[in-house]
Amino acid sequence: MSSIRNHLLEALVGLAVVLVAAWLVYVFVGRTAGGAGSDAIEVTALFPNVGGIDVGTDVRVAGLSIGKVTDISLNPDDYQAEVTMAIDPSANIPNDSSAAITSESLLGGSYIALLPGASPDPLAEDDVILDTQGAIDMTGLIGSMINDSGGSDGMGDTMSDDFGDTMSDDFGEEEFGAEETSP
């Protein structure tokens, strides 16, 4: 009799654990579906470059998360990246807002920053944000600064181009350790 009671108790505890786990999954999916809750609105933004973001990336306004990226695809007509975002409708983001891919820090991840416009009408389901700024290629930017591939700034490429071979004329041969030779 006691073994039946132990098995029944174990079965009830197991059932309670399964029910709590199912409830937690339901709450988690409801809160994170699309990143902004199950009542989120889907908005698309067209970017020239989406380096650094992926599905699940945060969408933020003033540093606060209001949604998530739900899909990224290539538009075959203009070869822009179409980024679909699920945004919390209670944020009331104006429909003339712009979007920019921004880096959290020099080594950190990226997120999409929405910059609110001035329209009194909020973003609605299936709206498209056209005013966007893609990701900045930091490696290319640093490389162009190092290699000076961005063009000439008026200075020569080497010190001898800038100062010529006149350094010895200006300071005298003795100061540079050169010995005078007689013909």
Buried (B, 14 or more C-beta within 10 A) or exposed (E): EEEEEEEEEEEEEEEEEEEEEEEEEEEEEEEBBBBBBEEBBBBBBBBEBBBBBEEEBBBBBEEEEBBBBBEBEEEEEEEBBBBBBBBBBEBEBBBBBBBBBBBEEEEEEBBBBBBBBEEEEBBEEEBEBEEBBBBBEEEEEEEEEEEEEEEEEEEEEEEEEEEEEEEEEEEEEEEEEEEEEEE
